[in-house]
Amino acid sequence: MQDLSILIVGGGIGGLTAAIAFRHRGFAVTLIEKDPAWSAYGVGIIQQGNVLRALNALGLLDHYVDAGAGFDFVEVYAPDGTKLARVPSPRLLKAYPANLGISRRALQKVLVEAASTAGAAIRLGTTVDAFEDRGEGVGVRFSDGDESTFDLVVGADGIYSQTRARVFPEAMAPAFTGQAVWRYSLPDTADLDALHVYNGAIGAGLVPTGKGVMYLYLTTPEPGNPRYARQALATTMREKASACAPAIRTLAQQITDHEGVVYRPLEGLLVEGPWHRGRIVLLGDAAHTTTPHLGQGAGLAIEDGLVLAEELARADIIEEALRVYRERRFERCAYVVRASLAICMGQLGKGPLIDNARATAEMFALTAQPI
């Protein structure tokens, strides 16, 4: 198909990369984002080989790599700090690292510039008030009163997707796992050449994100899904880290800025049925939210956009493209959601304890396969 007009709801990683992929296919793209400041939530993110391959297909890889820190290994440690394994990651592009750690702000800057340069129309502080799928197009009324019609609407609006709630009211709500993640940026005094993963009732990890910068994360059991006061976050994160390996306890003493702590209860979601209804389709976390234990949440969303653009370009009927898109994506996304949740449940004592080194190696083998 050619000359499609596409509305993307949501300006996160999935929405932005989908916008770039659609523009590369010649589609007219409007992207709306509800946050007028378009702030980047979070500290940093891990991008693995399949993501670098996808960004290479979008012509963004060099900008991406320059903005982050590459590494080729994952090191797994016992709760007492003993190194258990150093797992090599497959280099899917020989001249580039296997993985990349990057700050959320740096990542957003690369993607926003690319989407704008590609010609996507971007509207901030805007949401959808109503959809009307008319068969030949989708009528949309925006929060500012404007009305437009699009050939396709893509819901890339995250785990709490309003698009999913409107189009699939029967879909299950995101489920809290019983665990949460804490993140905090620190100077990379260790000159990390790998992602460090520490097993234990309280998991921990170190992720390089740029020159001289890394972030520390903790995964903690949080029965009852408590809420912590902003003015106590740094103190609480340090206290949580006191149960970790000596190296983590030492680094945690640098956690002093409450505003610098990013705390997120971990939730999961997998839309088991169709991902589209008529000319409205889900992408990324709106269709498959995974816990971060395998580091693939953003990568899956980026791959979604590439596959959806490819299927729209080759199909004669939009709904056939949407059906094949889901068919190509479901098993891969479901594997990551389920395998990540299994690690989470094992850490919480709600299921068998998962060997992180083996799970990581299996994930690398799967995601190395073509999308």
C-alpha positions as CSV (number, residue, x, y, z in Angstrom):
1,M,0.0,0.0,0.0
2,Q,1.0,3.6,-0.6
3,D,-0.1,7.0,0.6
4,L,-1.4,5.8,3.9
5,S,-2.1,8.4,6.6
6,I,-1.3,7.0,10.1
7,L,-1.9,8.4,13.5
8,I,0.5,7.2,16.3
9,V,-0.8,7.6,19.8
10,G,2.1,7.8,22.1
11,G,5.6,9.4,21.8
12,G,7.7,6.8,23.6
13,I,10.3,4.5,22.1
14,G,7.8,2.4,20.3
15,G,5.8,5.3,18.9
16,L,8.9,7.2,17.7
17,T,10.6,4.3,16.0
18,A,7.3,3.3,14.4
19,A,7.0,6.9,13.1
20,I,10.5,6.7,11.6
21,A,9.8,3.2,10.0
22,F,6.5,4.5,8.5
23,R,8.1,7.6,7.1
24,H,10.8,5.4,5.5
25,R,8.0,3.6,3.7
26,G,6.5,6.9,2.5
27,F,3.5,7.0,4.8
28,A,2.1,10.3,6.2
29,V,2.6,10.2,9.9
30,T,1.1,12.2,12.8
31,L,2.3,11.4,16.2
32,I,0.6,12.7,19.4
33,E,2.1,12.7,22.9
34,K,0.0,13.6,26.0
35,D,3.0,15.0,27.9
36,P,3.5,18.7,26.8
37,A,7.1,18.7,28.1
38,W,7.8,15.3,26.5
39,S,10.0,14.3,29.4
40,A,12.0,11.1,29.3
41,Y,11.0,8.8,32.1
42,G,13.6,6.7,33.7
43,V,17.4,6.5,34.1
44,G,18.8,4.3,31.4
45,I,18.0,1.3,29.3
46,I,19.7,-1.8,27.9
47,Q,19.5,-2.3,24.1
48,Q,20.6,-5.7,22.9
49,G,21.9,-6.9,19.5
50,N,18.5,-7.3,17.9
51,V,17.7,-3.7,18.8
52,L,21.0,-2.5,17.2
53,R,20.1,-4.5,14.1
54,A,16.7,-2.8,14.0
55,L,18.1,0.6,14.4
56,N,20.6,-0.1,11.7
57,A,17.7,-0.8,9.4
58,L,16.4,2.7,10.3
59,G,19.7,4.3,9.6
60,L,20.2,5.4,13.2
61,L,22.8,3.0,14.5
62,D,25.8,5.3,14.5
63,H,24.0,8.0,16.3
64,Y,22.7,5.5,18.8
65,V,26.1,3.9,19.5
66,D,27.7,7.3,19.9
67,A,25.1,8.3,22.5
68,G,25.6,5.2,24.7
69,A,28.1,2.6,25.9
70,G,28.6,-0.7,24.1
71,F,29.4,-4.0,25.7
72,D,29.7,-7.7,24.6
73,F,29.1,-9.6,27.8
74,V,26.7,-10.2,30.7
75,E,28.3,-11.2,34.0
76,V,26.2,-13.1,36.6
77,Y,27.1,-13.0,40.3
78,A,25.9,-14.9,43.3
79,P,24.3,-12.9,46.2
80,D,27.6,-12.8,48.0
81,G,29.3,-11.3,45.0
82,T,31.0,-14.4,43.6
83,K,31.1,-14.3,39.8
84,L,29.2,-17.3,38.4
85,A,29.4,-16.7,34.7
86,R,30.4,-14.3,31.9
87,V,27.9,-14.9,29.1
88,P,28.9,-13.6,25.7
89,S,26.3,-11.8,23.7
90,P,26.1,-12.4,20.0
91,R,27.3,-9.6,17.8
92,L,24.6,-9.4,15.1
93,L,26.5,-6.6,13.4
94,K,30.2,-7.4,13.4
95,A,31.5,-3.8,13.4
96,Y,29.3,-2.9,16.4
97,P,29.0,-4.0,20.0
98,A,26.6,-6.8,21.0
99,N,24.7,-4.6,23.4
100,L,24.3,-0.9,24.2
101,G,23.5,0.9,27.5
102,I,22.1,4.3,27.0
103,S,20.4,7.0,29.1
104,R,16.7,7.5,28.4
105,R,17.2,11.2,27.6
106,A,20.0,10.5,25.1
107,L,17.9,7.8,23.5
108,Q,14.9,10.1,23.2
109,K,17.0,12.9,21.7
110,V,18.2,10.6,18.9
111,L,14.7,9.3,18.1
112,V,13.0,12.7,18.3
113,E,15.5,14.2,15.9
114,A,15.2,11.3,13.5
115,A,11.4,11.4,13.5
116,S,11.3,15.1,13.0
117,T,13.9,15.0,10.2
118,A,11.9,12.1,8.5
119,G,8.9,14.4,8.3
120,A,6.6,13.1,11.0
121,A,4.1,15.7,12.3
122,I,4.4,15.8,16.1
123,R,1.8,17.3,18.4
124,L,2.5,17.5,22.1
125,G,0.0,17.9,25.0
126,T,-2.6,16.1,22.8
127,T,-4.7,13.0,23.5
128,V,-7.6,11.3,21.8
129,D,-11.1,12.0,23.0
130,A,-12.9,9.6,20.6
131,F,-12.3,7.1,17.8
132,E,-14.8,6.2,15.1
133,D,-13.8,3.4,12.8
134,R,-15.7,4.1,9.6
135,G,-14.5,1.1,7.6
136,E,-12.6,3.2,5.1
137,G,-10.8,5.2,7.8
138,V,-10.8,6.2,11.4
139,G,-12.3,9.5,12.5
140,V,-10.5,10.9,15.5
141,R,-11.5,13.8,17.8
142,F,-8.5,15.2,19.7
143,S,-8.4,16.8,23.1
144,D,-8.0,20.2,21.6
145,G,-11.2,19.9,19.6
146,D,-9.6,19.2,16.3
147,E,-11.0,16.3,14.2
148,S,-9.2,14.3,11.4
149,T,-9.5,11.0,9.6
150,F,-6.7,8.5,9.2
151,D,-6.3,5.3,7.3
152,L,-4.8,3.7,10.4
153,V,-4.4,4.4,14.1
154,V,-1.5,2.8,16.1
155,G,-1.9,2.7,19.8
156,A,1.7,3.0,21.2
157,D,0.6,4.5,24.4
158,G,2.1,2.1,26.9
159,I,1.1,-0.3,29.6
160,Y,-1.9,1.9,30.6
161,S,-3.0,2.3,27.0
162,Q,-6.2,4.3,26.5
163,T,-6.3,3.0,23.0
164,R,-6.4,-0.6,24.3
165,A,-9.0,0.4,26.8
166,R,-11.3,1.9,24.2
167,V,-10.8,-0.7,21.5
168,F,-10.4,-3.8,23.6
169,P,-12.5,-3.1,26.8
170,E,-12.5,-6.8,27.5
171,A,-8.7,-7.0,27.7
172,M,-7.2,-7.9,31.0
173,A,-5.7,-5.0,33.0
174,P,-1.9,-5.0,33.8
175,A,-1.1,-7.3,36.7
176,F,1.3,-6.3,39.5
177,T,4.0,-9.0,40.0
178,G,4.8,-8.3,43.6
179,Q,8.2,-6.9,42.7
180,A,9.5,-3.4,41.9
181,V,12.7,-2.0,40.3
182,W,14.8,0.9,41.6
183,R,17.3,2.8,39.4
184,Y,19.9,5.4,40.1
185,S,22.7,6.9,37.9
186,L,26.3,6.8,39.2
187,P,29.8,7.5,38.0
188,D,31.2,4.4,36.3
189,T,34.3,4.1,38.4
190,A,34.7,0.4,37.5
191,D,34.9,1.1,33.7
192,L,32.4,-1.6,33.0
193,D,32.8,-3.7,29.9
194,A,29.7,-5.9,30.7
195,L,26.3,-5.8,32.3
196,H,26.6,-7.0,35.8
197,V,23.7,-9.0,37.2
198,Y,23.5,-10.0,40.9
199,N,21.2,-12.8,42.0
200,G,19.4,-12.9,45.3
201,A,16.1,-12.1,47.0
202,I,17.0,-8.5,46.2
203,G,18.5,-8.6,42.7
204,A,20.9,-5.9,41.6
205,G,22.8,-4.9,38.5
206,L,25.1,-2.4,37.0
207,V,24.6,-1.0,33.5
208,P,27.1,1.2,31.6
209,T,25.2,4.0,29.8
210,G,27.9,6.4,28.5
211,K,31.4,7.7,29.1
212,G,32.0,7.5,32.8
213,V,28.3,6.9,33.6
214,M,26.4,3.8,34.7
215,Y,23.2,3.1,36.6
216,L,22.6,0.8,39.5
217,Y,19.3,-1.1,39.6
218,L,17.6,-3.2,42.4
219,T,14.7,-5.5,42.1
220,T,12.9,-5.8,45.4
221,P,9.8,-7.8,46.7
222,E,7.1,-5.3,47.4
223,P,4.1,-7.1,49.0
224,G,0.9,-5.1,48.7
225,N,2.4,-2.7,46.1
226,P,3.3,0.1,48.6
227,R,3.9,3.7,47.6
228,Y,7.0,5.5,48.9
229,A,7.3,9.2,49.6
230,R,9.5,11.0,47.1
231,Q,11.5,12.6,50.0
232,A,12.4,9.2,51.3
233,L,13.4,7.4,48.0
234,A,17.2,7.7,48.3
235,T,17.2,6.6,51.9
236,T,14.9,3.7,51.1
237,M,16.9,2.5,48.1
238,R,20.1,2.5,50.2
239,E,18.4,0.5,52.9
240,K,17.2,-2.0,50.3
241,A,20.7,-2.4,48.9
242,S,22.1,-3.3,52.4
243,A,21.0,-6.9,51.7
244,C,23.1,-7.1,48.5
245,A,26.7,-8.1,47.7
246,P,29.5,-5.9,49.2
247,A,30.2,-4.2,45.9
248,I,26.6,-3.1,45.6
249,R,26.4,-2.0,49.2
250,T,29.4,0.2,48.7
251,L,28.1,1.8,45.5
252,A,24.7,2.4,47.2
253,Q,26.3,4.8,49.6
254,Q,26.3,7.3,46.7
255,I,22.5,7.3,46.5
256,T,21.7,10.6,48.0
257,D,19.4,12.5,45.7
258,H,15.7,11.5,46.2
259,E,14.8,13.1,42.8
260,G,17.4,10.9,41.1
261,V,15.8,7.7,42.2
262,V,13.4,6.1,39.7
263,Y,11.0,3.6,41.3
264,R,8.6,1.5,39.4
265,P,6.3,-1.4,40.5
266,L,6.7,-4.2,37.9
267,E,3.6,-5.2,36.0
268,G,3.0,-7.5,33.1
269,L,0.5,-7.8,30.3
270,L,0.0,-9.9,27.2
271,V,-2.9,-9.4,24.8
272,E,-3.5,-13.1,23.9
273,G,-6.1,-12.4,21.2
274,P,-5.9,-10.1,18.1
275,W,-3.9,-6.9,18.4
276,H,-6.2,-5.0,16.1
277,R,-9.8,-4.2,15.6
278,G,-10.7,-2.7,12.3
279,R,-8.1,-0.1,11.5
280,I,-6.9,0.4,15.0
281,V,-3.8,-1.6,16.1
282,L,-1.7,-2.0,19.3
283,L,2.1,-1.8,19.4
284,G,4.7,-2.2,22.1
285,D,3.7,-2.2,25.8
286,A,0.1,-1.6,24.8
287,A,0.1,-5.2,23.5
288,H,2.9,-6.9,25.5
289,T,4.4,-5.4,28.6
290,T,7.3,-7.3,30.0
291,T,9.2,-7.0,33.3
292,P,12.8,-5.9,32.7
293,H,14.5,-9.2,33.7
294,L,15.6,-9.9,30.1
295,G,16.0,-6.3,29.0
296,Q,13.8,-6.7,25.9
297,G,10.8,-4.4,26.5
298,A,11.9,-1.5,24.4
299,G,13.5,-3.8,21.8
300,L,10.3,-5.6,21.2
301,A,8.5,-2.3,20.6
302,I,11.1,-1.2,18.1
303,E,10.8,-4.5,16.3
304,D,7.0,-4.1,16.2
305,G,7.3,-0.9,14.3
306,L,9.6,-2.3,11.7
307,V,7.4,-5.4,11.1
308,L,4.2,-3.3,11.0
309,A,5.7,-0.9,8.5
310,E,6.9,-3.8,6.3
311,E,3.6,-5.6,6.3
312,L,1.7,-2.4,5.5
313,A,4.0,-1.7,2.6
314,R,3.5,-5.2,1.1
315,A,-0.2,-5.8,1.7
316,D,-3.2,-4.7,-0.4
317,I,-5.6,-4.7,2.5
318,I,-4.8,-3.0,5.8
319,E,-6.5,-5.6,8.0
320,E,-4.6,-8.4,6.4
321,A,-1.3,-6.5,7.1
322,L,-2.4,-6.1,10.8
323,R,-3.2,-9.8,11.1
324,V,0.2,-10.9,9.7
325,Y,2.0,-8.3,11.8
326,R,0.5,-9.9,15.0
327,E,1.2,-13.4,13.6
328,R,4.9,-12.6,13.1
329,R,5.3,-10.9,16.5
330,F,3.2,-12.9,19.0
331,E,5.4,-15.9,19.8
332,R,8.6,-13.9,20.1
333,C,6.9,-11.3,22.4
334,A,5.0,-13.9,24.4
335,Y,8.3,-15.8,25.0
336,V,10.0,-12.7,26.5
337,V,7.0,-11.7,28.6
338,R,6.6,-15.2,30.0
339,A,10.3,-15.9,30.5
340,S,10.9,-12.6,32.2
341,L,7.9,-13.2,34.5
342,A,9.3,-16.6,35.4
343,I,12.5,-15.1,36.5
344,C,10.6,-12.6,38.6
345,M,8.4,-15.3,40.2
346,G,11.5,-17.3,41.0
347,Q,13.1,-14.4,42.7
348,L,10.0,-13.9,44.8
349,G,9.8,-17.6,45.7
350,K,6.5,-17.9,43.8
351,G,8.0,-20.3,41.3
352,P,11.1,-22.3,40.6
353,L,14.3,-20.3,40.7
354,I,15.6,-19.6,37.2
355,D,19.2,-19.8,36.2
356,N,19.9,-16.2,35.0
357,A,22.9,-17.2,32.9
358,R,20.9,-19.9,31.0
359,A,17.9,-17.7,30.6
360,T,20.0,-14.9,29.2
361,A,21.8,-17.2,26.7
362,E,18.4,-18.6,25.6
363,M,17.0,-15.1,25.1
364,F,20.1,-14.0,23.1
365,A,19.6,-17.1,20.8
366,L,16.0,-16.3,20.2
367,T,16.3,-12.6,19.6
368,A,19.2,-13.2,17.2
369,Q,16.7,-14.8,14.9
370,P,15.3,-12.6,12.1
371,I,12.2,-10.7,13.0
